[in-house]
């Protein structure tokens, strides 16, 4: 069984980002949604995940415009593969108006 969490940090302010909508596309084409909490985190997908390729969309445009006045990215998609061995996967996102990065966290 795989589990999944995410965390968003604004690298310009050095703070977590609350209220970002997330859309997770599953291998079967279905989607799940969530919203980051006051610490910029989300983990309550309500289901374990099978192995396969997923896309996690971070809807960051409104936040970047309201906070920084500019945004190059209307959304950011991170595509990743969950294995069949089970385990926890963490997909953090570091954002600014003109850049982002991600990695497999713990």
C-alpha positions as CSV (number, residue, x, y, z in Angstrom):
1,X,0.0,0.0,0.0
2,X,1.3,3.5,-0.9
3,X,0.5,6.7,0.8
4,X,1.1,10.2,-0.5
5,X,1.6,13.7,1.0
6,X,2.7,17.1,-0.2
7,X,4.0,20.3,1.2
8,X,4.3,23.8,-0.5
9,X,6.8,26.4,0.6
10,X,7.1,30.0,-0.9
11,X,10.9,30.4,-1.3
12,X,10.5,34.2,-1.6
13,X,8.9,34.6,1.8
14,X,10.3,31.4,3.4
15,X,6.8,30.4,4.5
16,X,4.4,27.6,3.9
17,X,1.5,28.2,1.6
18,X,-2.0,27.7,2.9
19,X,-5.1,27.3,0.7
20,X,-3.5,25.9,-2.5
21,X,-5.9,23.6,-4.4
22,X,-4.3,20.3,-5.4
23,X,-5.6,17.9,-8.1
24,X,-4.3,14.4,-8.3
25,X,-4.8,12.5,-11.5
26,X,-4.6,8.7,-11.0
27,X,-3.5,6.0,-13.5
28,X,-7.1,5.1,-14.3
29,X,-7.9,8.7,-15.2
30,X,-9.9,9.6,-12.1
31,X,-9.0,12.6,-10.0
32,X,-8.9,13.5,-6.3
33,X,-8.7,17.0,-4.9
34,X,-7.4,18.6,-1.7
35,X,-6.3,22.0,-0.3
36,X,-3.1,22.7,1.7
37,X,-3.5,23.5,5.4
38,X,-2.0,26.3,7.5
39,X,1.4,24.6,7.4
40,X,1.3,24.2,3.6
41,X,0.7,20.4,3.8
42,X,-1.9,18.0,2.5
43,X,-2.0,14.2,3.1
44,X,-5.7,13.3,3.6
45,X,-6.5,11.7,0.2
46,X,-8.7,9.2,1.9
47,X,-7.4,6.2,0.0
48,X,-4.2,4.2,-0.4
49,X,-2.6,4.3,-3.8
50,X,-1.8,1.5,-6.3
51,X,1.4,1.4,-8.3
52,X,1.4,3.6,-11.4
53,X,2.0,7.0,-12.9
54,X,0.3,10.0,-11.2
55,X,0.2,13.7,-11.9
56,X,-0.2,16.2,-9.0
57,X,-1.3,19.6,-10.1
58,X,-0.7,22.6,-7.8
59,X,-3.1,25.5,-8.6
60,X,-0.7,28.3,-7.6
61,X,-1.6,31.2,-9.9
62,X,-4.0,33.0,-7.6
63,X,-1.7,32.7,-4.6
64,X,1.4,34.0,-6.5
65,X,-0.6,37.0,-8.0
66,X,-2.1,38.0,-4.7
67,X,1.1,37.6,-2.8
68,X,3.8,38.7,-5.2
69,X,1.8,40.5,-8.0
70,X,3.2,38.3,-10.7
71,X,3.1,34.6,-11.7
72,X,4.7,32.9,-14.7
73,X,2.9,29.6,-13.8
74,X,-0.9,29.3,-13.9
75,X,-0.4,25.8,-12.4
76,X,2.5,23.4,-11.8
77,X,2.2,19.7,-12.7
78,X,4.5,17.1,-11.1
79,X,4.3,13.7,-12.7
80,X,5.7,10.8,-10.7
81,X,5.6,7.0,-10.4
82,X,4.5,5.1,-7.4
83,X,6.1,1.6,-7.0
84,X,4.4,-1.6,-6.2
85,X,6.5,-2.3,-3.1
86,X,4.4,0.1,-1.0
87,X,5.6,2.9,1.2
88,X,5.2,6.6,1.8
89,X,5.8,9.1,-1.0
90,X,6.1,12.8,-0.3
91,X,6.0,15.4,-3.1
92,X,7.2,18.8,-1.8
93,X,7.0,21.9,-4.0
94,X,9.1,25.1,-3.6
95,X,7.6,28.0,-5.5
96,X,8.3,31.7,-6.4
97,X,6.7,33.9,-9.0
98,X,9.2,32.8,-11.7
99,X,10.5,29.4,-10.5
100,X,9.8,26.1,-8.8
101,X,11.5,22.9,-7.8
102,X,10.4,19.6,-6.4
103,X,12.0,16.3,-5.2
104,X,11.0,13.1,-3.5
105,X,10.8,13.9,0.1
106,X,10.3,11.7,3.1
